[in-house]
């Protein structure tokens, strides 16, 4: 991760779980990733949330064995509580990605899929929710 996503690595973002159904990333609030309000900067939360979705997309692309491009087209975020301590972002949208890849392969047309990653603190309280629209297209 240091070579592919150095900003995320320096801020402490780490992939903590990945299988065909879900991706999970975590980050701990520290001096290097804080905002002036002594909580985690929104962009650091976004990096962890995107990693939990993007790693899941990459997992299914690799499993397909096909050259498929991926790119974030849109994203939305909601912040509901101050992010301090360790924040865990989980995306349970493996089935959505699998279906979008199948459609891209079957139709030969690019597909989009919205994936959600929810960030919770150590108490299980949701601090932020991110939605990412990924585009998937079989390379010609």
N, CA, C and O atoms as a DFTB+ gen file, in Angstrom:
560 C
 N C O
     1  1       0.821      -1.185       0.000
     2  2       0.000       0.000       0.000
     3  2       0.868       1.253       0.000
     4  3       0.464       2.289      -0.528
     5  1       2.042       1.165       0.581
     6  2       2.945       2.315       0.637
     7  2       3.236       2.854      -0.763
     8  3       3.300       4.069      -0.950
     9  1       3.413       1.975      -1.746
    10  2       3.756       2.412      -3.097
    11  2       2.547       2.780      -3.947
    12  3       2.659       3.635      -4.826
    13  1       1.390       2.156      -3.709
    14  2       0.193       2.422      -4.513
    15  2      -0.661       3.559      -3.952
    16  3      -1.225       4.342      -4.715
    17  1      -0.759       3.654      -2.634
    18  2      -1.577       4.681      -1.974
    19  2      -0.790       5.317      -0.822
    20  3      -1.153       5.140       0.341
    21  1       0.270       6.045      -1.129
    22  2       1.131       6.558      -0.059
    23  2       0.429       7.508       0.914
    24  3       0.717       7.469       2.110
    25  1      -0.479       8.356       0.437
    26  2      -1.177       9.279       1.343
    27  2      -2.009       8.497       2.357
    28  3      -2.024       8.826       3.543
    29  1      -2.691       7.472       1.888
    30  2      -3.493       6.646       2.800
    31  2      -2.584       5.926       3.793
    32  3      -2.908       5.833       4.977
    33  1      -1.461       5.422       3.322
    34  2      -0.530       4.719       4.209
    35  2      -0.013       5.648       5.299
    36  3      -0.015       5.286       6.476
    37  1       0.426       6.838       4.917
    38  2       0.954       7.794       5.901
    39  2      -0.103       8.190       6.922
    40  3       0.223       8.432       8.084
    41  1      -1.357       8.258       6.508
    42  2      -2.443       8.640       7.428
    43  2      -2.912       7.483       8.301
    44  3      -3.704       7.687       9.220
    45  1      -2.436       6.280       8.027
    46  2      -2.768       5.133       8.867
    47  2      -3.909       4.268       8.367
    48  3      -4.393       3.410       9.106
    49  1      -4.350       4.468       7.141
    50  2      -5.435       3.656       6.581
    51  2      -4.889       2.262       6.269
    52  3      -3.841       2.117       5.639
    53  1      -5.624       1.236       6.723
    54  2      -5.200      -0.138       6.474
    55  2      -6.406      -0.991       6.087
    56  3      -7.491      -0.838       6.649
    57  1      -6.208      -1.885       5.126
    58  2      -7.229      -2.868       4.764
    59  2      -7.186      -3.953       5.837
    60  3      -6.134      -4.545       6.076
    61  1      -8.321      -4.219       6.487
    62  2      -8.335      -5.156       7.610
    63  2      -9.067      -6.459       7.307
    64  3      -8.857      -7.456       7.998
    65  1      -9.924      -6.469       6.285
    66  2     -10.623      -7.706       5.915
    67  2     -11.077      -7.601       4.470
    68  3     -11.439      -6.525       3.994
    69  1     -11.053      -8.739       3.775
    70  2     -11.503      -8.772       2.392
    71  2     -11.862     -10.198       2.018
    72  3     -11.052     -11.113       2.158
    73  1     -13.083     -10.375       1.542
    74  2     -13.499     -11.648       0.953
    75  2     -14.475     -11.307      -0.166
    76  3     -14.643     -10.132      -0.491
    77  1     -15.103     -12.275      -0.744
    78  2     -15.985     -12.011      -1.874
    79  2     -17.221     -11.212      -1.545
    80  3     -17.866     -10.676      -2.446
    81  1     -17.568     -11.118      -0.276
    82  2     -18.793     -10.433       0.120
    83  2     -18.580      -9.054       0.712
    84  3     -19.432      -8.180       0.554
    85  1     -17.465      -8.841       1.390
    86  2     -17.262      -7.574       2.074
    87  2     -15.804      -7.146       2.104
    88  3     -14.883      -7.962       2.056
    89  1     -15.635      -5.825       2.185
    90  2     -14.321      -5.243       2.353
    91  2     -14.349      -4.378       3.599
    92  3     -15.363      -3.752       3.907
    93  1     -13.237      -4.345       4.312
    94  2     -13.166      -3.545       5.528
    95  2     -11.814      -2.869       5.626
    96  3     -10.775      -3.489       5.399
    97  1     -11.840      -1.584       5.967
    98  2     -10.620      -0.817       6.193
    99  2     -10.783      -0.079       7.511
   100  3     -11.901       0.197       7.945
   101  1      -9.665       0.238       8.142
   102  2      -9.716       0.942       9.420
   103  2      -8.634       2.007       9.462
   104  3      -7.616       1.918       8.775
   105  1      -8.877       3.004      10.276
   106  2      -7.914       4.082      10.482
   107  2      -8.118       4.625      11.891
   108  3      -9.247       4.715      12.373
   109  1      -7.023       4.983      12.543
   110  2      -7.079       5.524      13.896
   111  2      -6.771       7.015      13.866
   112  3      -5.827       7.457      13.212
   113  1      -7.583       7.777      14.582
   114  2      -7.371       9.221      14.680
   115  2      -6.020       9.483      15.347
   116  3      -5.752       9.009      16.451
   117  1      -5.178      10.249      14.650
   118  2      -3.862      10.633      15.157
   119  2      -3.597      12.076      14.761
   120  3      -4.384      12.685      14.036
   121  1      -2.510      12.608      15.231
   122  2      -2.157      13.988      14.930
   123  2      -2.055      14.224      13.421
   124  3      -2.514      15.253      12.925
   125  1      -1.460      13.285      12.694
   126  2      -1.210      13.477      11.263
   127  2      -2.490      13.486      10.422
   128  3      -2.477      14.006       9.306
   129  1      -3.583      12.930      10.921
   130  2      -4.808      12.865      10.108
   131  2      -5.971      13.647      10.725
   132  3      -7.133      13.395      10.407
   133  1      -5.653      14.592      11.604
   134  2      -6.727      15.337      12.254
   135  2      -7.017      16.669      11.572
   136  3      -6.217      17.184      10.790
   137  1      -8.179      17.200      11.894
   138  2      -8.585      18.522      11.429
   139  2      -8.423      19.525      12.587
   140  3      -8.031      19.118      13.680
   141  1      -8.708      20.804      12.387
   142  2      -8.552      21.772      13.485
   143  2      -9.497      21.549      14.668
   144  3      -9.332      22.166      15.721
   145  1     -10.485      20.671      14.497
   146  2     -11.469      20.420      15.558
   147  2     -11.126      19.186      16.379
   148  3     -11.950      18.695      17.150
   149  1      -9.908      18.689      16.210
   150  2      -9.390      17.535      16.942
   151  2     -10.174      16.254      16.690
   152  3     -10.366      15.434      17.588
   153  1     -10.617      16.104      15.456
   154  2     -11.219      14.846      15.023
   155  2     -10.596      14.488      13.676
   156  3      -9.795      15.254      13.140
   157  1     -10.952      13.353      13.140
   158  2     -10.349      12.891      11.903
   159  2     -10.831      13.716      10.707
   160  3     -12.029      13.950      10.543
   161  1      -9.890      14.146       9.887
   162  2     -10.174      14.920       8.678
   163  2     -11.075      14.098       7.762
   164  3     -10.886      12.891       7.615
   165  1     -12.046      14.752       7.152
   166  2     -13.026      14.048       6.313
   167  2     -12.370      13.273       5.174
   168  3     -12.835      12.190       4.821
   169  1     -11.301      13.809       4.597
   170  2     -10.662      13.143       3.461
   171  2      -9.987      11.832       3.873
   172  3      -9.917      10.896       3.077
   173  1      -9.498      11.763       5.094
   174  2      -8.906      10.522       5.589
   175  2      -9.994       9.464       5.741
   176  3      -9.784       8.299       5.402
   177  1     -11.155       9.869       6.248
   178  2     -12.284       8.942       6.327
   179  2     -12.661       8.468       4.923
   180  3     -12.964       7.294       4.715
   181  1     -12.638       9.393       3.966
   182  2     -12.959       9.049       2.583
   183  2     -11.979       8.054       1.990
   184  3     -12.378       7.160       1.244
   185  1     -10.691       8.201       2.316
   186  2      -9.696       7.245       1.811
   187  2      -9.975       5.843       2.339
   188  3      -9.901       4.869       1.590
   189  1     -10.295       5.740       3.628
   190  2     -10.577       4.428       4.215
   191  2     -11.861       3.839       3.633
   192  3     -11.928       2.648       3.329
   193  1     -12.873       4.684       3.482
   194  2     -14.143       4.210       2.922
   195  2     -13.952       3.752       1.478
   196  3     -14.453       2.697       1.089
   197  1     -13.230       4.542       0.685
   198  2     -13.003       4.165      -0.714
   199  2     -12.205       2.870      -0.809
   200  3     -12.476       2.035      -1.672
   201  1     -11.221       2.700       0.073
   202  2     -10.427       1.471       0.056
   203  2     -11.301       0.247       0.330
   204  3     -11.108      -0.801      -0.287
   205  1     -12.255       0.374       1.245
   206  2     -13.116      -0.777       1.545
   207  2     -13.980      -1.163       0.345
   208  3     -14.296      -2.340       0.170
   209  1     -14.364      -0.197      -0.478
   210  2     -15.144      -0.512      -1.685
   211  2     -14.225      -0.912      -2.839
   212  3     -14.480      -1.902      -3.523
   213  1     -13.166      -0.148      -3.051
   214  2     -12.264      -0.392      -4.179
   215  2     -11.553      -1.730      -4.099
   216  3     -11.361      -2.392      -5.119
   217  1     -11.160      -2.136      -2.900
   218  2     -10.506      -3.439      -2.743
   219  2     -11.466      -4.558      -3.110
   220  3     -11.060      -5.573      -3.678
   221  1     -12.733      -4.373      -2.786
   222  2     -13.759      -5.366      -3.143
   223  2     -13.948      -5.435      -4.660
   224  3     -14.116      -6.518      -5.220
   225  1     -13.919      -4.276      -5.320
   226  2     -14.008      -4.244      -6.783
   227  2     -12.797      -4.960      -7.386
   228  3     -12.945      -5.789      -8.284
   229  1     -11.610      -4.639      -6.894
   230  2     -10.390      -5.264      -7.404
   231  2     -10.394      -6.783      -7.186
   232  3      -9.940      -7.537      -8.046
   233  1     -10.895      -7.217      -6.062
   234  2     -11.002      -8.643      -5.757
   235  2     -11.803      -9.360      -6.845
   236  3     -11.379     -10.392      -7.366
   237  1     -12.965      -8.799      -7.181
   238  2     -13.827      -9.451      -8.164
   239  2     -13.279      -9.326      -9.590
   240  3     -13.479     -10.226     -10.406
   241  1     -12.601      -8.236      -9.893
   242  2     -11.954      -8.121     -11.209
   243  2     -10.876      -9.196     -11.337
   244  3     -10.807      -9.893     -12.349
   245  1     -10.048      -9.325     -10.326
   246  2      -8.981     -10.327     -10.367
   247  2      -9.563     -11.730     -10.477
   248  3      -9.044     -12.569     -11.212
   249  1     -10.646     -11.979      -9.741
   250  2     -11.280     -13.298      -9.774
   251  2     -11.865     -13.604     -11.151
   252  3     -11.897     -14.764     -11.561
   253  1     -12.329     -12.576     -11.874
   254  2     -12.897     -12.789     -13.208
   255  2     -11.824     -13.207     -14.212
   256  3     -12.122     -13.900     -15.185
   257  1     -10.583     -12.792     -13.983
   258  2      -9.493     -13.109     -14.901
   259  2      -9.506     -12.271     -16.168
   260  3      -8.744     -12.550     -17.093
   261  1     -10.350     -11.256     -16.231
   262  2     -10.483     -10.423     -17.424
   263  2      -9.905      -9.028     -17.185
   264  3      -9.852      -8.555     -16.050
   265  1      -9.476      -8.378     -18.266
   266  2      -8.986      -6.998     -18.117
   267  2     -10.181      -6.036     -18.022
   268  3     -10.822      -5.733     -19.029
   269  1     -10.466      -5.572     -16.836
   270  2     -11.607      -4.695     -16.594
   271  2     -11.101      -3.416     -15.939
   272  3     -10.366      -3.455     -14.952
   273  1     -11.505      -2.284     -16.503
   274  2     -11.107      -1.003     -15.912
   275  2     -12.106      -0.607     -14.841
   276  3     -13.279      -0.974     -14.901
   277  1     -11.623       0.151     -13.854
   278  2     -12.471       0.620     -12.766
   279  2     -12.121       2.065     -12.448
   280  3     -10.956       2.463     -12.486
   281  1     -13.148       2.840     -12.137
   282  2     -12.931       4.250     -11.830
   283  2     -14.114       4.767     -11.026
   284  3     -15.260       4.405     -11.292
   285  1     -13.831       5.621     -10.034
   286  2     -14.919       6.258      -9.291
   287  2     -15.492       7.379     -10.150
   288  3     -14.760       8.253     -10.614
   289  1     -16.802       7.348     -10.357
   290  2     -17.496       8.356     -11.147
   291  2     -18.096       9.432     -10.248
   292  3     -18.020      10.619     -10.566
   293  1     -18.686       9.027      -9.140
   294  2     -19.317       9.952      -8.193
   295  2     -19.142       9.433      -6.780
   296  3     -18.889       8.249      -6.557
   297  1     -19.284      10.351      -5.823
   298  2     -19.367       9.921      -4.436
   299  2     -20.193      10.912      -3.629
   300  3     -20.312      12.087      -3.977
   301  1     -20.760      10.400      -2.538
   302  2     -21.531      11.200      -1.591
   303  2     -21.067      10.808      -0.196
   304  3     -20.618       9.685       0.029
   305  1     -21.180      11.748       0.737
   306  2     -20.788      11.441       2.108
   307  2     -21.712      12.131       3.093
   308  3     -22.265      13.197       2.822
   309  1     -21.861      11.495       4.240
   310  2     -22.631      12.065       5.332
   311  2     -21.827      11.852       6.616
   312  3     -21.321      10.760       6.874
   313  1     -21.722      12.912       7.410
   314  2     -20.954      12.849       8.652
   315  2     -21.920      13.059       9.816
   316  3     -22.551      14.110       9.925
   317  1     -22.031      12.059      10.678
   318  2     -23.046      12.103      11.726
   319  2     -22.497      12.232      13.136
   320  3     -23.255      12.529      14.060
   321  1     -21.201      12.017      13.328
   322  2     -20.594      12.130      14.648
   323  2     -19.111      12.414      14.487
   324  3     -18.496      12.024      13.494
   325  1     -18.544      13.094      15.468
   326  2     -17.117      13.401      15.467
   327  2     -16.322      12.093      15.431
   328  3     -16.568      11.191      16.232
   329  1     -15.373      11.995      14.505
   330  2     -14.588      10.769      14.330
   331  2     -13.302      10.846      15.139
   332  3     -12.363      11.548      14.765
   333  1     -13.268      10.121      16.244
   334  2     -12.069      10.012      17.075
   335  2     -11.862       8.543      17.407
   336  3     -12.794       7.742      17.329
   337  1     -10.650       8.198      17.774
   338  2     -10.350       6.792      18.054
   339  2     -10.207       6.008      16.771
   340  3      -9.916       6.570      15.715
   341  1     -10.412       4.709      16.863
   342  2     -10.300       3.833      15.682
   343  2     -11.649       3.777      14.975
   344  3     -12.673       3.480      15.591
   345  1     -11.637       4.066      13.674
   346  2     -12.846       4.043      12.861
   347  2     -12.710       2.898      11.860
   348  3     -11.705       2.787      11.157
   349  1     -13.737       2.051      11.805
   350  2     -13.757       0.895      10.911
   351  2     -14.809       1.130       9.834
   352  3     -15.969       1.406      10.140
   353  1     -14.399       1.020       8.574
   354  2     -15.299       1.200       7.431
   355  2     -15.577      -0.150       6.801
   356  3     -14.655      -0.875       6.428
   357  1     -16.856      -0.484       6.684
   358  2     -17.226      -1.773       6.109
   359  2     -18.153      -1.582       4.918
   360  3     -19.097      -0.793       4.961
   361  1     -17.857      -2.333       3.842
   362  2     -18.696      -2.358       2.648
   363  2     -19.129      -3.797       2.411
   364  3     -18.286      -4.663       2.176
   365  1     -20.445      -4.067       2.469
   366  2     -20.950      -5.429       2.273
   367  2     -21.497      -5.693       0.864
   368  3     -22.365      -6.549       0.692
   369  1     -20.998      -4.967      -0.140
   370  2     -21.620      -4.973      -1.464
   371  2     -20.952      -5.878      -2.492
   372  3     -20.956      -5.566      -3.683
   373  1     -20.380      -6.990      -2.052
   374  2     -19.729      -7.917      -2.982
   375  2     -20.649      -8.439      -4.068
   376  3     -20.230      -8.593      -5.215
   377  1     -21.902      -8.714      -3.721
   378  2     -22.854      -9.232      -4.713
   379  2     -23.145      -8.199      -5.796
   380  3     -23.292      -8.555      -6.965
   381  1     -23.230      -6.926      -5.422
   382  2     -23.481      -5.865      -6.405
   383  2     -22.342      -5.799      -7.427
   384  3     -22.583      -5.672      -8.627
   385  1     -21.117      -5.886      -6.945
   386  2     -19.950      -5.832      -7.842
   387  2     -19.923      -7.037      -8.759
   388  3     -19.696      -6.910      -9.963
   389  1     -20.152      -8.191      -8.193
   390  2     -20.158      -9.434      -8.979
   391  2     -21.183      -9.333     -10.110
   392  3     -20.889      -9.695     -11.249
   393  1     -22.372      -8.848      -9.801
   394  2     -23.432      -8.693     -10.804
   395  2     -23.031      -7.669     -11.876
   396  3     -23.250      -7.906     -13.064
   397  1     -22.451      -6.542     -11.469
   398  2     -22.047      -5.512     -12.436
   399  2     -20.965      -6.038     -13.378
   400  3     -20.994      -5.752     -14.575
   401  1     -20.021      -6.796     -12.851
   402  2     -18.973      -7.381     -13.701
   403  2     -19.586      -8.384     -14.673
   404  3     -19.237      -8.393     -15.854
   405  1     -20.485      -9.219     -14.194
   406  2     -21.167     -10.178     -15.080
   407  2     -21.892      -9.449     -16.203
   408  3     -21.843      -9.879     -17.355
   409  1     -22.565      -8.349     -15.877
   410  2     -23.286      -7.561     -16.883
   411  2     -22.320      -6.933     -17.886
   412  3     -22.592      -6.920     -19.087
   413  1     -21.198      -6.416     -17.399
   414  2     -20.208      -5.806     -18.286
   415  2     -19.654      -6.837     -19.261
   416  3     -19.460      -6.542     -20.441
   417  1     -19.402      -8.036     -18.771
   418  2     -18.873      -9.107     -19.624
   419  2     -19.930      -9.567     -20.622
   420  3     -19.630      -9.747     -21.803
   421  1     -21.147      -9.756     -20.163
   422  2     -22.237     -10.253     -21.017
   423  2     -22.620      -9.262     -22.107
   424  3     -22.778      -9.638     -23.268
   425  1     -22.769      -7.993     -21.729
   426  2     -23.254      -6.984     -22.674
   427  2     -22.138      -6.308     -23.455
   428  3     -22.379      -5.762     -24.531
   429  1     -20.922      -6.338     -22.929
   430  2     -19.823      -5.616     -23.570
   431  2     -19.890      -4.117     -23.333
   432  3     -19.098      -3.362     -23.895
   433  1     -20.828      -3.683     -22.506
   434  2     -20.996      -2.256     -22.211
   435  2     -20.538      -1.957     -20.782
   436  3     -20.609      -2.806     -19.894
   437  1     -20.073      -0.739     -20.593
   438  2     -19.679      -0.305     -19.255
   439  2     -20.865      -0.330     -18.306
   440  3     -22.006      -0.097     -18.706
   441  1     -20.582      -0.615     -17.058
   442  2     -21.612      -0.675     -16.024
   443  2     -21.213       0.230     -14.867
   444  3     -20.032       0.508     -14.657
   445  1     -22.205       0.682     -14.127
   446  2     -21.920       1.425     -12.905
   447  2     -22.577       0.705     -11.739
   448  3     -23.599       0.037     -11.894
   449  1     -21.974       0.855     -10.577
   450  2     -22.510       0.249      -9.371
   451  2     -22.248       1.186      -8.194
   452  3     -21.123       1.641      -7.988
   453  1     -23.301       1.467      -7.426
   454  2     -23.169       2.259      -6.200
   455  2     -22.853       1.319      -5.050
   456  3     -23.528       0.308      -4.851
   457  1     -21.818       1.666      -4.298
   458  2     -21.408       0.869      -3.146
   459  2     -21.346       1.778      -1.924
   460  3     -20.967       2.945      -2.023
   461  1     -21.721       1.232      -0.779
   462  2     -21.738       2.030       0.438
   463  2     -20.760       1.474       1.462
   464  3     -20.643       0.262       1.643
   465  1     -20.058       2.392       2.129
   466  2     -19.164       2.039       3.214
   467  2     -19.567       2.858       4.436
   468  3     -19.665       4.083       4.373
   469  1     -19.796       2.166       5.540
   470  2     -20.225       2.828       6.773
   471  2     -19.083       2.785       7.777
   472  3     -18.521       1.726       8.052
   473  1     -18.748       3.954       8.321
   474  2     -17.693       4.063       9.317
   475  2     -18.265       4.094      10.716
   476  3     -19.124       4.920      11.026
   477  1     -17.788       3.189      11.565
   478  2     -18.250       3.136      12.947
   479  2     -17.065       3.250      13.897
   480  3     -15.956       2.817      13.583
   481  1     -17.316       3.843      15.068
   482  2     -16.251       3.965      16.061
   483  2     -16.214       2.721      16.951
   484  3     -16.952       1.763      16.719
   485  1     -15.356       2.743      17.964
   486  2     -15.184       1.578      18.839
   487  2     -16.452       1.228      19.608
   488  3     -16.625       0.086      20.033
   489  1     -17.340       2.205      19.791
   490  2     -18.609       1.956      20.481
   491  2     -19.697       1.449      19.546
   492  3     -20.821       1.205      19.984
   493  1     -19.379       1.286      18.255
   494  2     -20.360       0.828      17.284
   495  2     -21.277       1.917      16.763
   496  3     -22.288       1.627      16.122
   497  1     -20.928       3.179      17.035
   498  2     -21.728       4.314      16.591
   499  2     -21.255       4.750      15.207
   500  3     -20.057       4.911      14.978
   501  1     -22.192       4.940      14.293
   502  2     -21.853       5.390      12.947
   503  2     -21.364       6.832      12.989
   504  3     -22.045       7.712      13.517
   505  1     -20.167       7.070      12.425
   506  2     -19.615       8.426      12.375
   507  2     -19.731       9.026      10.984
   508  3     -19.855      10.242      10.840
   509  1     -19.690       8.171       9.947
   510  2     -19.824       8.672       8.579
   511  2     -20.251       7.535       7.655
   512  3     -20.006       6.356       7.913
   513  1     -20.897       7.945       6.574
   514  2     -21.340       7.009       5.545
   515  2     -20.930       7.566       4.194
   516  3     -21.208       8.723       3.878
   517  1     -20.272       6.742       3.404
   518  2     -19.811       7.146       2.071
   519  2     -20.443       6.240       1.025
   520  3     -20.526       5.025       1.203
   521  1     -20.887       6.848      -0.067
   522  2     -21.388       6.112      -1.219
   523  2     -20.489       6.437      -2.407
   524  3     -20.218       7.603      -2.691
   525  1     -20.033       5.400      -3.095
   526  2     -19.171       5.564      -4.267
   527  2     -19.837       4.905      -5.463
   528  3     -20.316       3.775      -5.373
   529  1     -19.865       5.616      -6.587
   530  2     -20.345       5.040      -7.835
   531  2     -19.125       4.633      -8.653
   532  3     -18.383       5.486      -9.138
   533  1     -18.922       3.325      -8.804
   534  2     -17.813       2.783      -9.561
   535  2     -18.260       2.473     -10.976
   536  3     -19.367       1.976     -11.182
   537  1     -17.406       2.763     -11.962
   538  2     -17.654       2.365     -13.332
   539  2     -16.759       1.160     -13.633
   540  3     -15.604       1.103     -13.209
   541  1     -17.311       0.213     -14.364
   542  2     -16.608      -1.010     -14.733
   543  2     -16.781      -1.252     -16.218
   544  3     -17.898      -1.222     -16.735
   545  1     -15.682      -1.492     -16.899
   546  2     -15.748      -1.729     -18.343
   547  2     -14.678      -2.729     -18.752
   548  3     -13.518      -2.621     -18.356
   549  1     -15.095      -3.706     -19.554
   550  2     -14.140      -4.677     -20.075
   551  2     -13.274      -3.954     -21.108
   552  3     -13.786      -3.324     -22.034
   553  1     -11.954      -4.056     -20.932
   554  2     -11.032      -3.420     -21.865
   555  2     -11.015      -4.192     -23.180
   556  3     -11.081      -5.421     -23.197
   557  1     -10.924      -3.431     -24.300
   558  2     -10.879      -4.114     -25.597
   559  2      -9.475      -4.286     -26.099
   560  3      -9.269      -4.842     -27.177
